[in-house]
């Protein structure tokens, strides 16, 4: 009888251990990062393997513009994939196309979303007559969420850190220059989109204004009076896109341009990450 009881206990213990092992495996699978888009595998190189040992980051807060996955790589780099990237035109107007309007009329209303300053530009030394040193038309930059949540700080990042943005087999270097809404992840400057070959501007409308700068309206209908202008396109560009942000890579207040201040650092850092050498 004792032998039977002992055998039953062993069986129960084996079942319990099997259940615990299965739960542990399920938890590990749930926390593991998935493979990247196949179209970018050649550019990513060893990053594909690093994802399997990375730590998945909860992205449920980004319900207005979500990420397919967000992962912290073993070296602390933040990796995320998005189906589309929104276009940001915040910052100074330097380099903007002819007749560009910062606050165009869309669907009968003035779009007031443009801001003349970026989060990073506000910390940099002022340039006489140029406003914000960061321009969406000359600087490839990305936007990360955290206006209220400080999400980027929780990931060990700070404004000014360098990043790579990848679409297919094309890769560019960018700077994290602006902080965006807490529910969105996946936004890049007009210049960044231009480097991928996207058209970021098109024909549109601006409000006609009186001598005091106030928008004019039709006295009979109350509708805004408009005139032709060049405007930033109001739709996201199609990817998929991969963004990898490198912590502790910021040039701080010494930032001049992505090419001068970040690319010499980010290119070799990405090459080491991808296992393609030091250059």
N, C-alpha and C positions, 0 to 999 in steps of 0.2 A: 504493500500500500504506500509505504514511504517512497518507494522508487517511482510509483505512479505520480505522486504529488510533486516530487522533485522534477520529473520529466515535464509535468504541466507548467511548473514555474519557469523552467528553461525555455519552453515554447513561448510563454507569455513575454519573457524577457527578450527573446529573439524578435518577436513581433513588435515590441515597443521600440527596440533599437532600429528596426527597419523603418518604422514610421518616423522616428526622429531623423534618420538619415534622409528619407524622402523629403521631409519638411525642410531640412537644411539645404538640400539640393534645389528645391523649389525656390527657397529664399535667395540662394546664390544666383539662380537663373534670373530671378526678378530684378536683382541689383546689378546684373552684368549689362554692359553696353553691347549693342548689336553691331553688325558689320556696316561699313560705310557704303554709300552708293557705288555700284560697280564701275560707273563711268569715271570715277576719281581714284580708283584703286592704284593705278600706276603712279599718280602724283603723290599719293599718301604714303606709299611704300610701307615701312614698318609701323606706321600709325594704325593700320588695320589690326595688327597683332596687339598693339598697346591698348586698343579699345576693349579687348577681351579681359584685360586685367584692370581696367579703369573702374571708377566708381560712378554709377548712374546718379544723376541729380534730378530731383523732382521738378518737373516743368509744368505741373498742373495749374499754376497761377497764371500762365500765359495763354488764357483762353480766347483772347481777341486776335492774337497772331502767334500761334503755337510753334514749337519746335518738334521735329520728329523724335529727336533724342538729344539729351544734354549729358555730357560725361566729363568727369575730372580725370585726366590721364595721370599715370603714375608720377610724372614729374611736376604735377600741379597745373599743367595747362588746361584751359577750359575749352572743350570741343562741343560744338552743337551743329545740328543740321536743320535747315528750314527748306520748305518747298518753294517759298518765294521770299524776296527781300523788298521791303518798302523803300521808297526814295526819300531822302532827307535833303532839304535845301537850306537848313539853318546856318547861321554864321554870316560873315560879311558878303557883300554882293560882288566882291572882286572876282573877275573872270566870268561873270554871268553873261549870257548871250544878249545881243542887241535887243532893246525894247522889252527886256524881261521884267515881269511884274511879280513882286513878292507876295502880294495879296490879291490874287485874281478873283474874278467872279465865276463861281461854279454853281450851276443850277439856280441862278438868280440871286445868290447870296455871296457876300465877300468872304473868302477863305482867309481867316485870320491866324492860321496855324503857324505860319513862318515866324521864326524868332531871329533877331539880328545877332544874337550871341549864342555860342556853344558853351557847354560846361567846361571844356578844356581851355577854350579861347579866353574865358573870363579869368583864368589864372595866369595867363602868359603876359609878358611885358607888352604894353600898348604900342602900336605902331601909328605914328602921327598920320592922321588923315585916312586911315584904312579901317578903323573900327576893330572888330574882332580879327585877330591874326589868322583864325581858321575860316576858310571859305569852302563851302560844299562844292564849288565849281573848280577848285584847284587842288584840294586835299582829299585823297581817298580816306574816308573815315567810317567807322561803324558806330552804331548806337546800341547801348546795352540798357536793360531795364533797371529801375531803382530810384525813381524820383522820390517815392515815399518809403519803399521797402529796403533801399540800399542793397538790392540783390547782388550787385557786382562786388560789393565789399565783402559780403558773406562768402564769396568764392575766392577771396584773396586777390582780387583785382583792384586796380586804381585807374582813375582817369589819366590818359596819356600812354597806357600800355600799348605795345604793338600787337598786331594780329596778322594772320593770313586769311584770305577769303579765297575759296576754291569753287570753281564750277567746271565740271567735266575735267579736262586735262589742263585747264588754265588756272593760274594762281597769281594773286596780287598781294602786296603788303599794304596794310592800312593801320590807322591809329584809332584807338578808342577815344573819341573826342566829344561825345555827347551822351547824356543820360536821358532815357526816354520813359514812357509810361510803364507802370508796373505789370500791366497785363499783356505787353507786347515784347516779343523777342524776334529780331530779324529786320534790321534797318541799316541802310548804308547811304553815304553821300552820293550826290549826282556824279561826282568825279569817279567814284568807285564803280558805279554802273557803266559809265562811259568807257572805262578800261576793259570792261567785258564786252564792249561793242553794242550796248543798248542805247536806243534813242531816249533821252530823258527830257526833252523839251518839244513843244509843239505849239501850234496856233491856239490862241485863247482870247479871253476878254479881261479888261480891267474896267473899273468904275471910272466914269468921267467925274472930275472934281471941280468945284468952284474956286474962286480966288482965295478962299480961306482953307482950301484943301479938303472940304467936306464932300462926300459923295452926292452926286446930283440924281434926282429922280424925276420921272415923268409926272407932271402935275395931274394928269388925268387918271393914270393907272397906279401911280406910286411905285412903279417898277424902276430899278436902277437903270440909269443911262450908262451905256458901255461904249468902249472903243477897242480896236484890235490890240493884242499884246502877245508876247511870247511867254508861255507859262510852263512850269514843271508838270510833267504828266502825272496824273492822279491815279496811278495803278501800280501794283507791285510787279516786279520783274520775275519771270519764271526761272526756277533752278532745276534740280535741287542745288542749294549752296551749302558749303561747309565753312564754318568759321572756327578758327583756333586762336585763342587769345593767350599771350605769353605773360605771366605775372612778373612783376619787378623788372619790366623792360622799358618803363617810361623814361623819356629824356627830361622829364620835369619842365622847369622853366627855360631850359636851353633848347627846346624844340624849335627847329627852323622849318623843316619839311620832312615828309615821310622818307624821301629819297636820301636826305642827308643825315637825319637824326635817328631813324629807325631801321631802314633797310639793311645797313651794314651789320646790324645786330640780329635782326629777325631772320634774314636769309640763312645764315649759318646755323641759327638755332633750329629752324625748321628742317634743314638738311640733316642735322644730327638726329632729330626726332624721327624723320623718315628713313634714316639709315642710308642716306645717299652721299655721306661725306660731310666735310666741314664747310663747304662753299655752297 
